[in-house]
């Protein structure tokens, strides 16, 4: 049950980071887009961390067939 909550929190954080990058894209309008790049980098980092967490959870037995 705890692993399910962790995965959902990660997914919400990934979507929030993607949404903030979209807001920065429209707000900055092509000027200095460092904020957008930083938000997208956070999203990629969270996605990679979620993948590693899921793989480690599967191999350690925390994640069974039914998540």
Secondary structure, 3 states (H helix, E strand, C coil): CHHHHHHHHHHHHHHHHHHHHHHHHHHHCCCCCHHHHHHHHHHHHHHHHHHHHHHHHHHHCCCCCCC
